[in-house]
Amino acid sequence: MDEEAALASRREIGTRIRAARKEKGLTLVELGKLVGYAHNSLSRWESGEQTLTMDQLLRLAAALDKPLAYFLGLDFAGADMSRAAELMRQAKARIEDLMVQAAQPDLPGLLGDLVEAVRPLTEDQQREVIRYAHFLREKSAP
């Protein structure tokens, strides 16, 4: 992912964090206390100035009562099957990007969010996601 696309992705995620925080009626300081991060870090994440790790994004998702897919801009609910397939491809790409960015991904939390994201897909589409996970594992093996 080039730097311009990475910045756009960070800004998109930050916009969703801000919207979810405001929806819950929280200030940056209040949210910071809930998740254990300084309010100035939250401000940089919301503006897209700084990249979040997977663990940070998962903590925010839990505190803001939103699925990880919400912050990634993935909406599987009510999607037709052709759109669901496209969303699944997007999910694969975003998950791969975030795992590369995260120094130490929180795999148990990530897997829970992945299950939630693919639950509305057909069984064949779910199998495709599993095949893709195997592909990524083989691709990253030394």
C-alpha positions as CSV (number, residue, x, y, z in Angstrom):
1,M,0.0,0.0,0.0
2,D,1.6,3.3,-1.0
3,E,1.9,6.2,1.5
4,E,-1.0,8.2,0.0
5,A,-3.4,5.2,0.2
6,A,-2.2,4.4,3.7
7,L,-2.9,8.0,4.8
8,A,-6.4,7.9,3.3
9,S,-7.0,4.6,5.1
10,R,-5.8,6.0,8.4
11,R,-8.1,9.1,7.9
12,E,-11.1,6.9,7.1
13,I,-10.6,4.8,10.2
14,G,-10.0,7.9,12.2
15,T,-13.2,9.5,11.0
16,R,-15.1,6.4,12.0
17,I,-13.5,6.4,15.5
18,R,-14.5,10.0,16.0
19,A,-18.1,9.3,14.8
20,A,-18.4,6.3,17.2
21,R,-16.9,8.3,20.1
22,K,-19.3,11.2,19.5
23,E,-22.2,8.7,19.1
24,K,-21.4,7.4,22.6
25,G,-21.1,11.0,23.9
26,L,-17.5,10.6,25.0
27,T,-14.7,13.2,25.0
28,L,-11.2,12.2,23.9
29,V,-10.1,12.3,27.6
30,E,-13.0,10.0,28.6
31,L,-12.4,7.5,25.9
32,G,-8.7,7.6,26.7
33,K,-9.4,6.6,30.3
34,L,-11.6,3.7,29.1
35,V,-9.0,2.2,26.7
36,G,-5.8,3.2,28.6
37,Y,-4.4,5.6,26.0
38,A,-3.6,9.3,26.2
39,H,-6.1,11.7,24.7
40,N,-3.4,13.1,22.4
41,S,-2.8,9.7,20.9
42,L,-6.5,9.3,20.3
43,S,-6.5,12.7,18.6
44,R,-3.7,11.7,16.3
45,W,-5.5,8.4,15.4
46,E,-8.8,10.3,14.7
47,S,-7.0,12.7,12.4
48,G,-5.1,9.9,10.6
49,E,-1.7,11.3,11.7
50,Q,-0.7,8.1,13.4
51,T,-1.3,4.4,12.6
52,L,-3.1,2.2,15.1
53,T,-2.0,-1.3,15.9
54,M,-4.5,-4.1,15.6
55,D,-4.6,-4.3,19.5
56,Q,-5.3,-0.5,19.7
57,L,-8.1,-0.7,17.2
58,L,-9.7,-3.8,18.9
59,R,-9.6,-2.0,22.2
60,L,-11.4,1.0,20.7
61,A,-13.9,-1.2,19.0
62,A,-14.8,-2.9,22.3
63,A,-15.0,0.4,24.2
64,L,-17.2,2.0,21.5
65,D,-19.4,-1.1,21.1
66,K,-18.7,-1.4,17.4
67,P,-17.4,-4.4,15.4
68,L,-14.0,-4.2,13.8
69,A,-15.6,-4.2,10.4
70,Y,-17.2,-0.9,11.2
71,F,-13.8,0.8,11.5
72,L,-12.5,-0.9,8.4
73,G,-15.5,0.4,6.4
74,L,-16.9,-3.1,5.8
75,D,-20.7,-3.5,6.0
76,F,-21.8,-7.0,5.3
77,A,-25.4,-6.6,6.6
78,G,-28.0,-6.5,3.9
79,A,-25.5,-6.9,1.1
80,D,-26.4,-8.9,-2.0
81,M,-24.2,-11.8,-2.8
82,S,-22.1,-10.1,-5.5
83,R,-21.6,-7.2,-3.2
84,A,-20.8,-9.5,-0.3
85,A,-18.1,-11.2,-2.5
86,E,-16.6,-7.7,-3.2
87,L,-16.8,-6.8,0.5
88,M,-15.1,-10.1,1.4
89,R,-12.2,-9.3,-1.0
90,Q,-11.9,-5.9,0.6
91,A,-11.9,-7.5,4.1
92,K,-9.1,-9.8,3.1
93,A,-7.0,-6.9,1.8
94,R,-7.6,-4.7,4.9
95,I,-6.9,-7.6,7.3
96,E,-3.7,-8.3,5.5
97,D,-2.7,-4.6,5.6
98,L,-3.5,-4.3,9.3
99,M,-1.6,-7.5,10.2
100,V,1.4,-6.2,8.4
101,Q,1.2,-2.9,10.3
102,A,0.6,-4.5,13.7
103,A,3.9,-5.3,15.4
104,Q,2.2,-7.9,17.6
105,P,-1.4,-8.6,16.5
106,D,-4.0,-9.8,19.0
107,L,-4.9,-13.0,17.2
108,P,-7.7,-14.1,19.6
109,G,-9.5,-10.8,19.3
110,L,-8.8,-10.6,15.5
111,L,-10.2,-14.0,15.0
112,G,-13.4,-13.1,16.9
113,D,-13.9,-10.1,14.7
114,L,-13.2,-12.1,11.6
115,V,-15.8,-14.6,12.6
116,E,-18.3,-11.8,13.1
117,A,-17.4,-10.3,9.8
118,V,-17.9,-13.5,7.8
119,R,-20.9,-14.8,9.6
120,P,-23.4,-13.3,7.2
121,L,-21.6,-14.8,4.2
122,T,-22.5,-18.1,2.5
123,E,-20.7,-21.3,3.5
124,D,-18.7,-21.2,0.2
125,Q,-17.7,-17.6,0.8
126,Q,-16.6,-18.5,4.4
127,R,-14.5,-21.4,3.0
128,E,-12.9,-18.9,0.6
129,V,-11.9,-16.7,3.6
130,I,-10.4,-19.8,5.3
131,R,-8.5,-20.7,2.1
132,Y,-7.2,-17.2,2.0
133,A,-6.0,-17.4,5.6
134,H,-4.1,-20.6,4.7
135,F,-2.6,-18.8,1.7
136,L,-1.4,-15.9,3.9
137,R,0.2,-18.3,6.4
138,E,2.0,-20.2,3.6
139,K,3.1,-16.9,2.0
140,S,4.6,-15.6,5.3
141,A,6.3,-18.9,6.2
142,P,10.1,-18.7,6.0
